[in-house]
Structures are given as C-alpha cells and as structure tokens.
Amino acid sequence: MILDHLDHASRYFDLDPNLRLALEYLQRTDLRAAALGRDEVAGDDVFALIQEYTPKSQAEGRFESHRVYWDVQYVVEGVEQIGVGQLDKMTVTEPYLPAKDIAFYHGSGDFVTVRAGYFVILTPQDAHMPGITVGVPGLVRKVVMKCRICR
C-alpha cells in the first residue's frame, strides 16, 4: 500500500504505465464536477468509478482484494479510513470471482486515515477495507481508479 498526496503522484508514474494514466487522470480532471459512475480512461485497462457515500463502521466493512487491477482510491471531499491487512493472514469468506476481479475476507489489519487530496495505491497482495468512518459520519466523494496491471 502507498498513501500520498496527489501533488506527489508523479513519483509513482514509473511503477506501471496504466497506473500513470490513472494518476494523470486524477490530476487533470475536475473531480468535484464529474458525474457519478464510470468514466472511461483507456477502456477496460484504466477507468474511474466516481462515488459519493456515507462511510460505514468497521463492523459493516469487509476486506477485499483484486488480482487483475491496481486500486487507486482518491478522496476528493471528506475523510475516511481504509483498512489494510496481509492477504496471506486472511480467511476467505467469498472466493475470487474473475468476472468482478474480487474476493472477500475476514481478518484484521491496520487502518489509515485518508483525507481529501490524498490517494492510496493498493496492490494484489493488499487486503483492504475501504469506506470506513472516522468519528462522526459525513459524506465522502471518492474516485476509485481501476488500473490493469502491466508489470
């Protein structure tokens, strides 16, 4: 997992060409005005899922992982926590679904606070639990970039 401010996104451009496309999209797009839903960047290789929601409690959350895509989760407005744990220490609760590139787990992890302007890059080995409340719940606007792994 990588947590950083969008101002520093260029530091990660060389990790993967699709990751670079995703980070550049976040830098150049007016995400406060963008319509909710899916926004194509490079077809199924890179796309944005623009969301608004009220974060949930840890008890309501589930750890998940992906095999085909990097997840870049960028908070546009609001604040949330994202839990991250070691995939090999998790118990599978819903096996991997290739069509949705997702599996779900039970386990434990550490929670980081992600504020507006910050992004988290999650790799296939990162079990993660996004959308967790920080104190009093408030609306979060977030963009989840899905980036097919090239390397």
Secondary structure, 3 states (H helix, E strand, C coil): CEEEEHHHHHHHHHHCHHHHHHHHHHHHCCCCCCCCEEEEEECCCEEEEEEEECCECHHHCCEEECCCEEEEEEEEECEEEEEEEEHHHCEEEEEEECCCCEEEEECCCEEEEEECCEEEEECCCEEEEEEECCCCCCCEEEEEEEEECCC
